[in-house]
């Protein structure tokens, strides 16, 4: 884990770990607050399995995660953010996956999106509370991917489910060999880079069952950091290219990677555009950043989606407002 000055979130996540149905695990907390503000939370739980370390400086989220990874001793590791609690059966479910599908490098479940703020939920067309991101497949069904198959499924969209780093485990030797979370100047997309590179080393089993949730709140990273969009998009592209370009199927995988990056740029920019407008935030450079990003050919191809996507989102919000007022569809009163 990595944490920094969020004791209210930290204690809930640590308590969710304590509720696991199996008990043989260790928890390593890397505190990015040099004052060690997370220590009282950890010590207050009085759990010998929990080990807290204060960093000598604010290392940034990715480097702080890697610091905790370097101290891990278990066969598998789970990267858990301090605001994303896991469900009690996470470790038990993943352990059973290992028994049924041995020899793979990673085992993942699905996740829920926990929306706390009704205004932010509206921007993403979610409801307040728990929103499932599972695939349209039978509940708890399992898919197994080889090292060759997984990146195509991930970047090509055939997983059809959101993959959260906190709801899966990777063999420690693989997690450490890929270097944990990449360092390219921004935390953006670092979780995806870690997941896809780790799962593509020795294959992965994925169960269509939520094992935890990602908490969406007003303190999430990524609200005003427009300047990092370009750094992240290009850094992620370089990171993935270095990992996969030597594969014989790179020419087939490359366009899927490029479209994935372009889609992320468009979707996150649409979110930021709504967020800034709603809260009256003007001290940002989103337009300037997008002008630069749209100079990248594979991102420029998705430029129309940014402009037409804004109109679509507005229409969706209008429909949602009308539904809340008791109307079935535009122009037709409820009978």
HUQUIWO-V983830 format. One record per residue. N is the residue number from 1. RES is the residue in one letter. PSI is psi in degrees with one decimal (none if undefined). OMEGA is omega in whole degrees, 0 to 359 (999 if undefined). Layout:
n res psi omega
N RES PSI OMEGA
N RES PSI OMEGA
//
This chain:
n res psi omega
1 X 156.2 168
2 X 144.6 180
3 X 160.1 176
4 X 104.8 172
5 X 43.4 175
6 X 63.7 185
7 X -34.8 181
8 X -39.8 177
9 X -42.9 185
10 X -47.0 184
11 X -35.8 179
12 X -40.1 180
13 X -41.7 177
14 X -38.7 177
15 X -34.6 177
16 X -32.3 177
17 X -38.7 179
18 X -26.0 182
19 X 5.6 179
20 X 144.9 183
21 X -10.1 169
22 X 153.3 190
23 X -3.0 185
24 X 83.6 179
25 X 165.0 174
26 X 151.1 179
27 X 122.5 181
28 X 116.5 183
29 X 119.6 176
30 X 113.6 186
31 X 115.9 182
32 X 1.4 175
33 X 114.4 184
34 X -23.3 178
35 X -8.5 178
36 X 43.3 184
37 X -18.2 178
38 X -13.2 184
39 X -46.7 180
40 X -34.3 178
41 X -47.2 182
42 X -46.7 181
43 X -32.9 180
44 X -23.3 179
45 X -17.5 175
46 X 52.3 181
47 X 115.5 185
48 X -16.1 179
49 X -14.6 184
50 X 125.6 180
51 X 124.1 183
52 X 133.4 177
53 X 130.7 176
54 X 131.4 176
55 X 152.4 181
56 X -15.1 176
57 X 171.6 175
58 X 105.3 185
59 X -10.7 191
60 X 155.3 189
61 X -48.9 185
62 X -47.1 180
63 X -33.7 178
64 X -40.8 175
65 X -44.0 182
66 X -29.4 176
67 X -43.3 178
68 X -35.6 178
69 X -37.3 181
70 X -20.0 181
71 X -2.7 183
72 X 147.7 179
73 X -9.2 183
74 X 167.5 179
75 X -36.6 179
76 X 156.8 176
77 X 146.4 174
78 X 124.6 177
79 X 114.3 183
80 X 124.2 175
81 X 155.4 187
82 X -8.2 180
83 X 12.8 181
84 X 84.5 181
85 X 150.3 179
86 X 161.7 181
87 X 154.8 187
88 X -26.2 185
89 X 11.4 184
90 X -58.8 185
91 X -39.2 179
92 X -44.2 180
93 X -44.2 181
94 X -36.1 178
95 X -39.0 178
96 X -33.8 176
97 X -39.2 178
98 X -41.4 181
99 X -38.8 183
100 X -26.7 182
101 X 67.9 184
102 X 159.7 173
103 X -1.4 179
104 X 164.9 182
105 X -17.9 184
106 X 153.9 180
107 X 124.2 186
108 X 148.5 171
109 X -178.4 178
110 X -174.8 179
111 X 162.8 172
112 X 155.3 172
113 X 118.7 179
114 X 105.5 181
115 X 118.0 182
116 X -29.6 186
117 X 118.2 183
118 X -30.5 180
119 X -43.6 178
120 X -36.4 178
121 X -37.5 180
122 X -36.0 181
123 X -31.6 184
124 X 9.1 179
125 X 29.2 175
126 X 169.9 171
127 X 154.7 174
128 X 135.7 183
129 X -151.0 187
130 X 129.7 177
131 X 122.7 181
132 X 145.0 174
133 X 22.4 182
134 X 160.8 178
135 X 154.4 178
136 X 60.7 181
137 X 166.6 178
138 X 141.1 181
139 X 136.1 178
140 X 10.6 174
141 X 150.5 186
142 X 134.6 174
143 X 136.9 180
144 X 129.4 182
145 X 137.6 173
146 X 170.6 178
147 X -31.8 179
148 X -34.6 186
149 X -35.8 191
150 X -49.7 183
151 X -31.4 177
152 X -39.7 178
153 X -41.7 182
154 X -53.9 184
155 X -24.9 181
156 X -11.7 175
157 X 1.1 183
158 X -11.3 172
159 X -37.2 178
160 X 28.5 177
161 X 151.2 179
162 X 129.2 181
163 X 118.8 181
164 X 132.1 182
165 X -25.6 182
166 X -6.5 183
167 X 30.9 177
168 X 164.6 178
169 X 147.8 183
170 X 144.1 174
171 X 132.5 185
172 X -41.4 182
173 X -32.9 178
174 X -44.8 180
175 X -41.1 180
176 X -34.0 181
177 X -36.8 179
178 X -5.3 177
179 X 13.8 181
180 X -134.2 180
181 X 136.2 183
182 X 156.8 178
183 X 96.0 177
184 X 22.8 174
185 X -0.9 179
186 X 142.7 175
187 X -19.9 180
188 X 133.3 174
189 X 0.0 180
190 X -36.0 179
191 X -41.5 179
192 X -40.9 179
193 X -43.1 179
194 X -47.4 184
195 X -51.3 187
196 X -34.7 178
197 X -40.7 180
198 X -43.3 182
199 X -17.3 182
200 X 7.2 177
201 X -47.5 182
202 X 22.2 179
203 X 170.9 186
204 X 144.1 171
205 X 135.2 183
206 X 125.4 178
207 X 135.5 183
208 X 67.4 183
209 X 131.7 180
210 X 127.7 181
211 X 2.2 179
212 X -173.5 181
213 X 150.7 173
214 X 124.4 183
215 X 123.0 179
216 X 117.9 183
217 X 177.6 186
218 X -7.8 182
219 X 4.1 178
220 X 147.3 173
221 X 145.0 173
222 X 22.7 179
223 X -34.4 183
224 X 2.3 187
225 X 57.0 182
226 X -35.4 183
227 X -21.2 181
228 X -7.3 180
229 X -48.1 181
230 X -43.4 178
231 X -44.2 183
232 X -47.9 183
233 X -47.5 182
234 X -36.4 178
235 X -41.7 178
236 X -43.2 179
237 X -43.5 179
238 X -42.0 181
239 X -46.8 181
240 X -38.0 179
241 X -44.1 179
242 X -36.4 183
243 X -38.1 191
244 X -10.4 188
245 X -18.5 179
246 X -5.5 179
247 X 146.8 180
248 X -19.4 181
249 X 17.0 184
250 X -39.3 181
251 X -27.1 175
252 X -33.3 183
253 X -35.0 186
254 X -49.2 179
255 X -29.0 177
256 X -39.6 178
257 X -45.6 182
258 X -40.9 179
259 X -38.1 177
260 X -46.2 180
261 X -44.9 179
262 X -41.5 179
263 X -40.6 179
264 X -44.2 179
265 X -46.7 182
266 X -49.1 184
267 X -43.8 181
268 X -34.7 179
269 X -37.4 176
270 X -39.6 177
271 X -48.7 181
272 X -39.3 180
273 X -45.2 178
274 X -43.2 182
275 X -48.2 181
276 X -43.0 181
277 X -45.0 183
278 X -42.1 183
279 X 6.7 177
280 X 31.0 180
281 X 120.7 183
282 X -15.1 182
283 X 63.7 178
284 X 165.9 182
285 X 37.1 184
286 X -45.4 182
287 X -43.1 181
288 X -40.9 180
289 X -42.6 180
290 X -35.4 177
291 X -39.5 179
292 X -42.9 181
293 X -35.7 181
294 X -1.1 172
295 X -16.7 176
296 X 119.9 188
297 X -46.8 185
298 X -19.9 173
299 X -37.0 180
300 X -31.2 180
301 X -24.6 181
302 X 6.7 181
303 X -42.6 180
304 X -31.6 181
305 X -29.0 179
306 X -45.5 183
307 X -44.4 178
308 X -26.3 178
309 X -34.6 178
310 X -40.4 178
311 X -39.5 179
312 X -43.5 179
313 X -40.3 179
314 X -41.2 180
315 X -41.2 179
316 X -41.8 179
317 X -38.6 179
318 X -43.7 178
319 X -42.3 180
320 X -41.3 178
321 X -41.4 180
322 X -37.9 178
323 X -38.5 180
324 X -22.9 179
325 X 4.4 176
326 X 15.7 180
327 X 142.2 181
328 X -44.5 181
329 X 169.7 182
330 X 126.6 173
331 X -1.7 182
332 X 113.7 180
333 X 153.8 178
334 X 135.0 182
335 X none 999
//
